[in-house]
Amino acid sequence: MSQQIDYLNPGLPAGLGRVLMPVVDATPTTLNGFGRLVTDPSDCPIEIVQWPAVGTRPIDPGTGDEAGTTEGTFVSEWRGDILYGRNEAVGGNYILAYAREPEAARDDHVNAPQRMLLWHANYHPDGGQLFFPLDHRPFYIPLALPGDDIAPEKFVCFRFNGQQGLYIHPNVWHEGVFTLEGTQRFFDQQGAVHARVSVDFAREFGCLLEAPIASAA
């Protein structure tokens, strides 16, 4: 993506196809390569990636990785058919997903979502990221392994029981945290540079990524 994204008004085209993500339980084995389960958020160091050299001379040792981390609360909230995210750590506000086609989605009802339809994902080349549930309820996080040759079929939707959090390695594709109903809060810690590389499934691939909710809640 080279254009700035309006995350609260993505203006997605109508008639998008769907790619079904496999939904798997988050375990040390299934998360291998993506990240790891976290029981104690105070004992989870965040990886910070050194700023890349742009010429033939290397970055001086001990420099280029000093920005540290930022932290705050990430709120994931269903309002009708629309899942909103708010990341206080970086001042971000987003539409994360929809429960039906975006052009028909409404936020004026309280019906429980039966599915989530994901339109966007990103990764952070500057550091890792921690999400830890403060309300201890189940949640989803879609992930894909590093690589800019990304495709919808490479994503896996991980299911968490709400008792542990997730640490995501740098360069791993993800989006925010997806509560399965209502509103849920998470402790978020991540690299302070907050570089972001994005994929817009709707415009790049003509599809949304789907995961069912009712059977997993």
Secondary structure, DSSP 8 states (H G I E B T S, - for coil): --S---TT-----SS-EEEE--EEE--TTTTTTTEEEES-GGG----B-----SSSS---TT-S--S-EEEEEEEEEEETTEEEEEETTTTEEEEEEESS-GGG--SS-----SEEEE-EEEE-TTB-EEEEESS---EEEEEE-S-SS--GGG-EEEEE-SSSEEEE-TT-EE-S-EESSSEEEEEEEEESS---EEEEHHHHHSEEEEEE-TTT-
